[in-house]
Amino acid sequence: MAKVELKQPIVQEVSGLLENAKTCVLVDYRGITVDVDTKLRKELREAGVTYKVYKNTLIKLAVKGTQFEELSKDLEGPTAIAVSSEDVTAPARIIAGYCKNVDALSMKSGVVDGVYYDEKGINVIATIPSREVLLSKFLGSIQSPIANFARVIKQIAEKDGEASETAEA
Protein backbone atom coordinates (compact mmCIF):
# COMPACT_ATOMS: atom_id res chain seq x y z
CA MET A 1 0.00 0.00 0.00
CA ALA A 2 1.40 3.42 -0.96
CA LYS A 3 2.09 6.10 1.63
CA VAL A 4 -0.56 8.37 0.11
CA GLU A 5 -3.22 5.70 0.65
CA LEU A 6 -2.20 5.40 4.31
CA LYS A 7 -2.33 9.15 4.87
CA GLN A 8 -5.64 9.78 3.11
CA PRO A 9 -7.87 8.49 5.98
CA ILE A 10 -6.04 10.75 8.44
CA VAL A 11 -6.43 13.79 6.17
CA GLN A 12 -10.14 12.95 5.86
CA GLU A 13 -10.38 12.65 9.66
CA VAL A 14 -8.86 16.11 10.11
CA SER A 15 -11.10 17.52 7.36
CA GLY A 16 -14.15 16.00 9.04
CA LEU A 17 -13.10 17.47 12.35
CA LEU A 18 -12.80 20.94 10.81
CA GLU A 19 -15.94 20.66 8.66
CA ASN A 20 -18.38 22.15 11.20
CA ALA A 21 -15.78 23.79 13.42
CA LYS A 22 -16.13 27.41 14.48
CA THR A 23 -12.70 27.54 16.10
CA CYS A 24 -9.33 25.88 15.59
CA VAL A 25 -6.30 26.69 17.74
CA LEU A 26 -2.78 25.45 17.03
CA VAL A 27 -0.85 24.48 20.15
CA ASP A 28 2.88 23.92 20.70
CA TYR A 29 2.92 21.21 23.36
CA ARG A 30 6.67 20.51 23.28
CA GLY A 31 7.95 19.63 26.75
CA ILE A 32 4.73 19.28 28.75
CA THR A 33 4.37 16.39 31.16
CA VAL A 34 1.95 13.51 30.69
CA ASP A 35 0.09 14.61 33.82
CA VAL A 36 -0.48 18.14 32.48
CA ASP A 37 -1.43 16.79 29.06
CA THR A 38 -3.98 14.41 30.61
CA LYS A 39 -5.57 17.19 32.68
CA LEU A 40 -5.65 19.53 29.67
CA ARG A 41 -7.27 16.91 27.44
CA LYS A 42 -9.88 16.11 30.10
CA GLU A 43 -10.84 19.76 30.58
CA LEU A 44 -11.02 20.35 26.83
CA ARG A 45 -13.15 17.23 26.34
CA GLU A 46 -15.57 18.37 29.06
CA ALA A 47 -15.92 21.71 27.26
CA GLY A 48 -16.77 19.96 23.96
CA VAL A 49 -13.36 20.65 22.41
CA THR A 50 -11.52 18.04 20.35
CA TYR A 51 -7.76 18.09 20.98
CA LYS A 52 -5.50 15.93 18.81
CA VAL A 53 -1.96 15.72 17.51
CA TYR A 54 -1.41 15.21 13.79
CA LYS A 55 1.57 15.55 11.47
CA ASN A 56 1.89 19.08 10.14
CA THR A 57 1.88 17.92 6.49
CA LEU A 58 -1.45 16.13 7.05
CA ILE A 59 -2.99 19.20 8.70
CA LYS A 60 -1.79 21.32 5.76
CA LEU A 61 -3.50 18.98 3.33
CA ALA A 62 -6.71 19.00 5.37
CA VAL A 63 -6.96 22.81 5.73
CA LYS A 64 -6.20 23.54 2.08
CA GLY A 65 -9.13 25.44 0.56
CA THR A 66 -10.94 25.94 3.89
CA GLN A 67 -11.40 28.89 6.24
CA PHE A 68 -8.52 27.42 8.26
CA GLU A 69 -5.97 27.54 5.41
CA GLU A 70 -4.04 30.47 6.92
CA LEU A 71 -3.00 28.22 9.80
CA SER A 72 -0.63 26.43 7.39
CA LYS A 73 2.05 29.08 7.88
CA ASP A 74 2.25 28.25 11.61
CA LEU A 75 2.60 24.50 11.20
CA GLU A 76 6.19 24.02 12.33
CA GLY A 77 7.46 21.84 15.13
CA PRO A 78 5.22 19.71 17.33
CA THR A 79 1.61 20.82 16.79
CA ALA A 80 -1.66 19.85 18.37
CA ILE A 81 -5.00 21.22 17.24
CA ALA A 82 -7.91 22.15 19.48
CA VAL A 83 -11.20 22.33 17.61
CA SER A 84 -14.63 23.45 18.78
CA SER A 85 -17.93 23.63 16.96
CA GLU A 86 -19.84 25.00 19.97
CA ASP A 87 -18.08 27.53 22.21
CA VAL A 88 -15.79 29.65 20.02
CA THR A 89 -13.59 30.84 22.88
CA ALA A 90 -13.32 27.56 24.83
CA PRO A 91 -10.17 26.14 23.17
CA ALA A 92 -8.17 29.36 23.55
CA ARG A 93 -9.53 30.10 27.04
CA ILE A 94 -8.74 26.66 28.47
CA ILE A 95 -5.32 26.35 26.84
CA ALA A 96 -4.38 29.89 27.93
CA GLY A 97 -5.18 28.91 31.50
CA TYR A 98 -2.67 26.08 31.24
CA CYS A 99 -0.11 28.27 29.44
CA LYS A 100 0.04 30.54 32.52
CA ASN A 101 1.27 27.66 34.69
CA VAL A 102 3.18 25.59 32.13
CA ASP A 103 5.94 27.44 30.29
CA ALA A 104 6.40 24.61 27.77
CA LEU A 105 2.83 25.03 26.45
CA SER A 106 1.93 27.84 24.06
CA MET A 107 -0.65 28.75 21.44
CA LYS A 108 0.73 29.36 17.95
CA SER A 109 -2.34 30.84 16.25
CA GLY A 110 -5.98 30.16 15.57
CA VAL A 111 -9.04 30.79 13.47
CA VAL A 112 -12.25 31.92 15.15
CA ASP A 113 -15.39 32.23 13.01
CA GLY A 114 -13.31 32.39 9.84
CA VAL A 115 -10.89 35.07 11.10
CA TYR A 116 -7.19 34.24 11.50
CA TYR A 117 -5.45 35.36 14.71
CA ASP A 118 -1.72 35.18 15.38
CA GLU A 119 -0.31 34.26 18.80
CA LYS A 120 -1.10 37.66 20.35
CA GLY A 121 -4.58 37.74 18.84
CA ILE A 122 -5.51 34.25 20.01
CA ASN A 123 -4.32 35.15 23.52
CA VAL A 124 -6.73 38.11 23.45
CA ILE A 125 -9.53 35.78 22.31
CA ALA A 126 -8.70 33.63 25.34
CA THR A 127 -9.70 36.47 27.68
CA ILE A 128 -13.28 36.54 26.34
CA PRO A 129 -15.68 34.66 28.64
CA SER A 130 -17.93 31.91 27.30
CA ARG A 131 -21.23 32.76 25.62
CA GLU A 132 -23.17 31.58 28.69
CA VAL A 133 -21.19 33.85 31.02
CA LEU A 134 -21.64 36.83 28.68
CA LEU A 135 -25.40 36.19 28.43
CA SER A 136 -25.79 35.90 32.20
CA LYS A 137 -23.88 39.15 32.72
CA PHE A 138 -26.04 40.83 30.08
CA LEU A 139 -29.27 39.57 31.62
CA GLY A 140 -28.06 40.65 35.06
CA SER A 141 -27.37 44.16 33.79
CA ILE A 142 -30.83 44.32 32.19
CA GLN A 143 -32.55 42.93 35.27
CA SER A 144 -30.87 45.29 37.75
CA PRO A 145 -32.66 48.53 36.71
CA ILE A 146 -36.00 46.72 36.54
CA ALA A 147 -35.51 45.28 40.04
CA ASN A 148 -34.52 48.72 41.37
CA PHE A 149 -37.59 50.28 39.75
CA ALA A 150 -39.83 47.59 41.29
CA ARG A 151 -38.36 48.30 44.76
CA VAL A 152 -39.00 52.03 44.38
CA ILE A 153 -42.60 51.43 43.29
CA LYS A 154 -43.11 49.07 46.24
CA GLN A 155 -41.70 51.66 48.66
CA ILE A 156 -43.96 54.35 47.19
CA ALA A 157 -46.98 52.03 47.46
CA GLU A 158 -46.11 51.19 51.07
CA LYS A 159 -45.65 54.89 51.89
CA ASP A 160 -48.97 55.76 50.21
CA GLY A 161 -50.62 52.91 52.13
CA GLU A 162 -49.33 54.30 55.41
CA ALA A 163 -50.43 57.82 54.46
CA SER A 164 -53.95 56.68 53.58
CA GLU A 165 -54.20 54.65 56.82
CA THR A 166 -53.31 57.74 58.90
CA ALA A 167 -55.75 59.86 56.89
CA GLU A 168 -58.57 57.40 57.62
CA ALA A 169 -57.87 57.45 61.38
C-alpha positions in Angstrom: 0.0 0.0 0.0 1.4 3.4 -1.0 2.1 6.1 1.6 -0.6 8.4 0.1 -3.2 5.7 0.6 -2.2 5.4 4.3 -2.3 9.2 4.9 -5.6 9.8 3.1 -7.9 8.5 6.0 -6.0 10.8 8.4 -6.4 13.8 6.2 -10.1 12.9 5.9 -10.4 12.6 9.7 -8.9 16.1 10.1 -11.1 17.5 7.4 -14.1 16.0 9.0 -13.1 17.5 12.4 -12.8 20.9 10.8 -15.9 20.7 8.7 -18.4 22.1 11.2 -15.8 23.8 13.4 -16.1 27.4 14.5 -12.7 27.5 16.1 -9.3 25.9 15.6 -6.3 26.7 17.7 -2.8 25.4 17.0 -0.9 24.5 20.2 2.9 23.9 20.7 2.9 21.2 23.4 6.7 20.5 23.3 8.0 19.6 26.7 4.7 19.3 28.7 4.4 16.4 31.2 1.9 13.5 30.7 0.1 14.6 33.8 -0.5 18.1 32.5 -1.4 16.8 29.1 -4.0 14.4 30.6 -5.6 17.2 32.7 -5.7 19.5 29.7 -7.3 16.9 27.4 -9.9 16.1 30.1 -10.8 19.8 30.6 -11.0 20.4 26.8 -13.1 17.2 26.3 -15.6 18.4 29.1 -15.9 21.7 27.3 -16.8 20.0 24.0 -13.4 20.7 22.4 -11.5 18.0 20.3 -7.8 18.1 21.0 -5.5 15.9 18.8 -2.0 15.7 17.5 -1.4 15.2 13.8 1.6 15.6 11.5 1.9 19.1 10.1 1.9 17.9 6.5 -1.5 16.1 7.0 -3.0 19.2 8.7 -1.8 21.3 5.8 -3.5 19.0 3.3 -6.7 19.0 5.4 -7.0 22.8 5.7 -6.2 23.5 2.1 -9.1 25.4 0.6 -10.9 25.9 3.9 -11.4 28.9 6.2 -8.5 27.4 8.3 -6.0 27.5 5.4 -4.0 30.5 6.9 -3.0 28.2 9.8 -0.6 26.4 7.4 2.1 29.1 7.9 2.3 28.3 11.6 2.6 24.5 11.2 6.2 24.0 12.3 7.5 21.8 15.1 5.2 19.7 17.3 1.6 20.8 16.8 -1.7 19.9 18.4 -5.0 21.2 17.2 -7.9 22.2 19.5 -11.2 22.3 17.6 -14.6 23.4 18.8 -17.9 23.6 17.0 -19.8 25.0 20.0 -18.1 27.5 22.2 -15.8 29.7 20.0 -13.6 30.8 22.9 -13.3 27.6 24.8 -10.2 26.1 23.2 -8.2 29.4 23.6 -9.5 30.1 27.0 -8.7 26.7 28.5 -5.3 26.4 26.8 -4.4 29.9 27.9 -5.2 28.9 31.5 -2.7 26.1 31.2 -0.1 28.3 29.4 0.0 30.5 32.5 1.3 27.7 34.7 3.2 25.6 32.1 5.9 27.4 30.3 6.4 24.6 27.8 2.8 25.0 26.5 1.9 27.8 24.1 -0.7 28.7 21.4 0.7 29.4 17.9 -2.3 30.8 16.3 -6.0 30.2 15.6 -9.0 30.8 13.5 -12.2 31.9 15.1 -15.4 32.2 13.0 -13.3 32.4 9.8 -10.9 35.1 11.1 -7.2 34.2 11.5 -5.4 35.4 14.7 -1.7 35.2 15.4 -0.3 34.3 18.8 -1.1 37.7 20.4 -4.6 37.7 18.8 -5.5 34.3 20.0 -4.3 35.2 23.5 -6.7 38.1 23.5 -9.5 35.8 22.3 -8.7 33.6 25.3 -9.7 36.5 27.7 -13.3 36.5 26.3 -15.7 34.7 28.6 -17.9 31.9 27.3 -21.2 32.8 25.6 -23.2 31.6 28.7 -21.2 33.8 31.0 -21.6 36.8 28.7 -25.4 36.2 28.4 -25.8 35.9 32.2 -23.9 39.2 32.7 -26.0 40.8 30.1 -29.3 39.6 31.6 -28.1 40.7 35.1 -27.4 44.2 33.8 -30.8 44.3 32.2 -32.6 42.9 35.3 -30.9 45.3 37.7 -32.7 48.5 36.7 -36.0 46.7 36.5 -35.5 45.3 40.0 -34.5 48.7 41.4 -37.6 50.3 39.7 -39.8 47.6 41.3 -38.4 48.3 44.8 -39.0 52.0 44.4 -42.6 51.4 43.3 -43.1 49.1 46.2 -41.7 51.7 48.7 -44.0 54.3 47.2 -47.0 52.0 47.5 -46.1 51.2 51.1 -45.7 54.9 51.9 -49.0 55.8 50.2 -50.6 52.9 52.1 -49.3 54.3 55.4 -50.4 57.8 54.5 -54.0 56.7 53.6 -54.2 54.7 56.8 -53.3 57.7 58.9 -55.8 59.9 56.9 -58.6 57.4 57.6 -57.9 57.5 61.4 
